[in-house]
């Protein structure tokens, strides 16, 4: 009785319950579903990264335009920070 209980506890800690969980994860979706999921993830990532790049580009452009307009002296910019 105690030996069976120890085996169950070890199996529970290791996550072994007689099934190959890695294999089940691969068998969960068909190849067509996997392709659709990957495209959806790729579309979201590319869109998000593109928007972040555009914002970064706009910010860099605005900072250089502000420096040309003389805002460095107004804001007392020192390096990459400003002081009030």
N, CA, C and O atoms as a DFTB+ gen file, in Angstrom:
336 C
 N C O
     1  1       0.818      -1.182       0.000
     2  2       0.000       0.000       0.000
     3  2       0.864       1.250       0.000
     4  3       0.606       2.163      -0.784
     5  1       1.861       1.321       0.835
     6  2       2.717       2.491       0.920
     7  2       3.536       2.651      -0.353
     8  3       3.786       3.771      -0.799
     9  1       3.960       1.515      -0.947
    10  2       4.752       1.565      -2.176
    11  2       3.939       2.147      -3.334
    12  3       4.471       2.912      -4.138
    13  1       2.671       1.796      -3.423
    14  2       1.800       2.328      -4.474
    15  2       1.577       3.823      -4.272
    16  3       1.548       4.585      -5.239
    17  1       1.422       4.236      -3.040
    18  2       1.213       5.650      -2.750
    19  2       2.444       6.474      -3.102
    20  3       2.318       7.585      -3.617
    21  1       3.637       5.939      -2.827
    22  2       4.880       6.633      -3.170
    23  2       5.002       6.761      -4.673
    24  3       5.393       7.819      -5.166
    25  1       4.676       5.705      -5.422
    26  2       4.742       5.760      -6.894
    27  2       3.768       6.805      -7.441
    28  3       4.090       7.524      -8.387
    29  1       2.582       6.885      -6.846
    30  2       1.610       7.872      -7.307
    31  2       2.114       9.289      -7.031
    32  3       1.949      10.183      -7.861
    33  1       2.723       9.490      -5.872
    34  2       3.254      10.810      -5.545
    35  2       4.390      11.198      -6.485
    36  3       4.473      12.345      -6.924
    37  1       5.269      10.239      -6.794
    38  2       6.377      10.515      -7.717
    39  2       5.824      10.832      -9.101
    40  3       6.280      11.767      -9.759
    41  1       4.843      10.051      -9.540
    42  2       4.245      10.293     -10.851
    43  2       3.570      11.659     -10.888
    44  3       3.614      12.351     -11.905
    45  1       2.954      12.038      -9.792
    46  2       2.288      13.339      -9.743
    47  2       3.307      14.477      -9.784
    48  3       3.088      15.476     -10.468
    49  1       4.404      14.336      -9.068
    50  2       5.429      15.376      -9.047
    51  2       6.097      15.494     -10.402
    52  3       6.364      16.606     -10.860
    53  1       6.374      14.376     -11.054
    54  2       7.050      14.392     -12.347
    55  2       6.099      14.686     -13.497
    56  3       6.540      14.971     -14.611
    57  1       4.817      14.622     -13.240
    58  2       3.843      14.890     -14.289
    59  2       3.626      13.701     -15.199
    60  3       3.133      13.859     -16.316
    61  1       3.986      12.516     -14.742
    62  2       3.840      11.311     -15.549
    63  2       2.554      10.623     -15.140
    64  3       2.425      10.158     -14.007
    65  1       1.620      10.557     -16.040
    66  2       0.372       9.876     -15.728
    67  2       0.041       8.833     -16.789
    68  3      -1.124       8.493     -16.994
    69  1       1.071       8.329     -17.459
    70  2       0.840       7.294     -18.456
    71  2       0.631       7.840     -19.856
    72  3       0.504       7.069     -20.807
    73  1       0.593       9.155     -19.997
    74  2       0.409       9.751     -21.319
    75  2       1.632      10.556     -21.680
    76  3       2.321      11.086     -20.808
    77  1       1.897      10.646     -22.947
    78  2       3.004      11.467     -23.425
    79  2       2.448      12.850     -23.714
    80  3       1.888      13.085     -24.785
    81  1       2.600      13.771     -22.762
    82  2       1.979      15.091     -22.884
    83  2       2.549      15.894     -24.051
    84  3       1.824      16.668     -24.674
    85  1       3.847      15.720     -24.358
    86  2       4.421      16.434     -25.501
    87  2       3.794      15.970     -26.801
    88  3       3.510      16.778     -27.684
    89  1       3.581      14.695     -26.916
    90  2       2.995      14.154     -28.150
    91  2       1.552      14.619     -28.290
    92  3       1.098      14.914     -29.396
    93  1       0.829      14.686     -27.178
    94  2      -0.562      15.139     -27.234
    95  2      -0.650      16.587     -27.677
    96  3      -1.593      16.963     -28.372
    97  1       0.310      17.398     -27.289
    98  2       0.309      18.798     -27.689
    99  2       0.463      18.932     -29.196
   100  3      -0.129      19.822     -29.807
   101  1       1.257      18.050     -29.797
   102  2       1.437      18.109     -31.246
   103  2       0.228      17.551     -31.982
   104  3      -0.083      17.997     -33.086
   105  1      -0.449      16.589     -31.390
   106  2      -1.604      15.980     -32.044
   107  2      -2.879      16.775     -31.841
   108  3      -3.917      16.421     -32.400
   109  1      -2.828      17.844     -31.053
   110  2      -4.017      18.598     -30.723
   111  2      -4.572      19.370     -31.915
   112  3      -5.789      19.513     -32.035
   113  1      -3.711      19.870     -32.798
   114  2      -4.141      20.664     -33.943
   115  2      -3.766      19.961     -35.244
   116  3      -2.753      19.266     -35.326
   117  1      -4.600      20.158     -36.251
   118  2      -4.280      19.633     -37.571
   119  2      -3.265      20.575     -38.221
   120  3      -3.120      21.717     -37.786
   121  1      -2.566      20.113     -39.248
   122  2      -1.603      21.000     -39.921
   123  2      -2.235      22.281     -40.456
   124  3      -1.606      23.339     -40.428
   125  1      -3.459      22.195     -40.939
   126  2      -4.135      23.398     -41.440
   127  2      -4.414      24.378     -40.308
   128  3      -4.270      25.589     -40.478
   129  1      -4.815      23.848     -39.148
   130  2      -5.064      24.722     -38.004
   131  2      -3.764      25.350     -37.506
   132  3      -3.739      26.529     -37.153
   133  1      -2.691      24.569     -37.477
   134  2      -1.389      25.105     -37.062
   135  2      -0.958      26.240     -37.978
   136  3      -0.463      27.266     -37.511
   137  1      -1.145      26.058     -39.282
   138  2      -0.770      27.087     -40.248
   139  2      -1.582      28.358     -40.029
   140  3      -1.048      29.465     -40.091
   141  1      -2.881      28.188     -39.771
   142  2      -3.748      29.345     -39.526
   143  2      -3.355      30.079     -38.246
   144  3      -3.354      31.310     -38.209
   145  1      -3.027      29.335     -37.211
   146  2      -2.619      29.938     -35.940
   147  2      -1.306      30.693     -36.105
   148  3      -1.159      31.810     -35.608
   149  1      -0.351      30.081     -36.805
   150  2       0.951      30.732     -37.025
   151  2       0.784      32.015     -37.825
   152  3       1.423      33.020     -37.515
   153  1      -0.060      31.999     -38.842
   154  2      -0.288      33.213     -39.632
   155  2      -0.921      34.308     -38.795
   156  3      -0.564      35.479     -38.923
   157  1      -1.867      33.929     -37.931
   158  2      -2.521      34.912     -37.072
   159  2      -1.516      35.543     -36.113
   160  3      -1.516      36.759     -35.923
   161  1      -0.664      34.720     -35.509
   162  2       0.361      35.230     -34.602
   163  2       1.340      36.116     -35.356
   164  3       1.679      37.203     -34.889
   165  1       1.801      35.658     -36.528
   166  2       2.733      36.454     -37.330
   167  2       2.121      37.791     -37.712
   168  3       2.788      38.823     -37.644
   169  1       0.862      37.780     -38.111
   170  2       0.201      39.022     -38.513
   171  2       0.152      40.004     -37.345
   172  3       0.416      41.193     -37.520
   173  1      -0.183      39.512     -36.164
   174  2      -0.250      40.390     -34.998
   175  2       1.125      40.921     -34.614
   176  3       1.267      42.098     -34.283
   177  1       2.141      40.055     -34.656
   178  2       3.491      40.492     -34.292
   179  2       4.041      41.513     -35.274
   180  3       4.613      42.524     -34.865
   181  1       3.872      41.257     -36.562
   182  2       4.387      42.182     -37.575
   183  2       3.672      43.514     -37.478
   184  3       4.305      44.564     -37.592
   185  1       2.367      43.491     -37.268
   186  2       1.612      44.740     -37.135
   187  2       2.072      45.518     -35.908
   188  3       2.294      46.726     -35.985
   189  1       2.213      44.837     -34.784
   190  2       2.639      45.503     -33.550
   191  2       4.040      46.078     -33.696
   192  3       4.286      47.220     -33.307
   193  1       4.956      45.299     -34.252
   194  2       6.332      45.781     -34.440
   195  2       6.365      46.946     -35.423
   196  3       7.131      47.889     -35.229
   197  1       5.554      46.898     -36.468
   198  2       5.488      47.996     -37.434
   199  2       4.986      49.282     -36.807
   200  3       5.532      50.355     -37.062
   201  1       3.952      49.180     -35.990
   202  2       3.425      50.365     -35.314
   203  2       4.462      50.932     -34.355
   204  3       4.651      52.147     -34.291
   205  1       5.134      50.061     -33.610
   206  2       6.164      50.533     -32.672
   207  2       7.319      51.202     -33.417
   208  3       7.865      52.197     -32.940
   209  1       7.696      50.674     -34.572
   210  2       8.769      51.278     -35.364
   211  2       8.338      52.649     -35.875
   212  3       9.123      53.596     -35.849
   213  1       7.100      52.759     -36.336
   214  2       6.604      54.061     -36.818
   215  2       6.610      55.101     -35.708
   216  3       7.007      56.244     -35.934
   217  1       6.178      54.722     -34.519
   218  2       6.184      55.657     -33.397
   219  2       7.610      56.071     -33.056
   220  3       7.869      57.240     -32.770
   221  1       8.531      55.116     -33.085
   222  2       9.934      55.424     -32.809
   223  2      10.485      56.395     -33.847
   224  3      11.203      57.333     -33.498
   225  1      10.159      56.182     -35.107
   226  2      10.631      57.059     -36.175
   227  2      10.060      58.467     -36.023
   228  3      10.777      59.452     -36.196
   229  1       8.783      58.560     -35.702
   230  2       8.162      59.863     -35.496
   231  2       8.812      60.583     -34.322
   232  3       9.065      61.786     -34.392
   233  1       9.081      59.855     -33.247
   234  2       9.697      60.452     -32.066
   235  2      11.093      60.982     -32.382
   236  3      11.448      62.088     -31.974
   237  1      11.882      60.195     -33.106
   238  2      13.231      60.656     -33.472
   239  2      13.179      61.878     -34.374
   240  3      13.993      62.791     -34.236
   241  1      12.231      61.897     -35.293
   242  2      12.091      63.033     -36.204
   243  2      11.677      64.280     -35.428
   244  3      12.203      65.367     -35.665
   245  1      10.744      64.122     -34.514
   246  2      10.285      65.272     -33.719
   247  2      11.390      65.813     -32.829
   248  3      11.496      67.028     -32.659
   249  1      12.200      64.962     -32.266
   250  2      13.277      65.407     -31.402
   251  2      14.306      66.222     -32.181
   252  3      14.778      67.255     -31.708
   253  1      14.647      65.751     -33.371
   254  2      15.618      66.514     -34.161
   255  2      15.018      67.833     -34.640
   256  3      15.722      68.841     -34.699
   257  1      13.740      67.844     -34.980
   258  2      13.084      69.091     -35.382
   259  2      13.035      70.073     -34.222
   260  3      13.216      71.275     -34.416
   261  1      12.793      69.575     -33.033
   262  2      12.756      70.438     -31.850
   263  2      14.135      71.007     -31.563
   264  3      14.253      72.163     -31.155
   265  1      15.178      70.216     -31.770
   266  2      16.539      70.703     -31.541
   267  2      16.876      71.815     -32.533
   268  3      17.510      72.804     -32.165
   269  1      16.457      71.659     -33.779
   270  2      16.713      72.686     -34.790
   271  2      15.950      73.965     -34.453
   272  3      16.448      75.063     -34.700
   273  1      14.753      73.835     -33.896
   274  2      13.931      74.995     -33.564
   275  2      14.417      75.711     -32.304
   276  3      13.885      76.765     -31.954
   277  1      15.415      75.158     -31.619
   278  2      15.977      75.835     -30.469
   279  2      15.399      75.414     -29.131
   280  3      15.574      76.119     -28.137
   281  1      14.722      74.293     -29.085
   282  2      14.122      73.862     -27.819
   283  2      15.149      73.254     -26.867
   284  3      14.854      73.066     -25.687
   285  1      16.344      72.945     -27.355
   286  2      17.389      72.425     -26.466
   287  2      17.694      73.425     -25.353
   288  3      17.837      73.054     -24.188
   289  1      17.790      74.683     -25.729
   290  2      18.077      75.703     -24.737
   291  2      16.878      75.940     -23.827
   292  3      17.044      76.137     -22.623
   293  1      15.680      75.923     -24.385
   294  2      14.476      76.141     -23.586
   295  2      14.271      75.041     -22.549
   296  3      13.874      75.313     -21.416
   297  1      14.543      73.796     -22.946
   298  2      14.325      72.666     -22.046
   299  2      15.570      72.301     -21.246
   300  3      15.513      71.415     -20.393
   301  1      16.678      72.960     -21.501
   302  2      17.965      72.685     -20.868
   303  2      18.293      71.196     -21.013
   304  3      18.521      70.491     -20.031
   305  1      18.308      70.747     -22.262
   306  2      18.620      69.339     -22.541
   307  2      20.096      69.081     -22.282
   308  3      20.963      69.817     -22.752
   309  1      20.366      68.024     -21.526
   310  2      21.731      67.605     -21.240
   311  2      21.837      66.146     -21.649
   312  3      21.253      65.280     -20.998
   313  1      22.560      65.862     -22.698
   314  2      22.681      64.476     -23.172
   315  2      21.330      63.972     -23.667
   316  3      20.729      64.548     -24.574
   317  1      20.872      62.896     -23.060
   318  2      19.588      62.337     -23.475
   319  2      18.527      62.525     -22.385
   320  3      17.592      61.729     -22.302
   321  1      18.650      63.535     -21.571
   322  2      17.673      63.855     -20.531
   323  2      17.471      65.368     -20.496
   324  3      18.211      66.113     -21.139
   325  1      16.487      65.812     -19.756
   326  2      16.270      67.249     -19.622
   327  2      16.093      67.618     -18.156
   328  3      15.724      66.787     -17.326
   329  1      16.362      68.865     -17.862
   330  2      16.280      69.366     -16.498
   331  2      15.281      70.512     -16.475
   332  3      15.194      71.286     -17.429
   333  1      14.543      70.619     -15.409
   334  2      13.520      71.667     -15.315
   335  2      14.073      72.943     -14.743
   336  3      13.342      73.923     -14.598
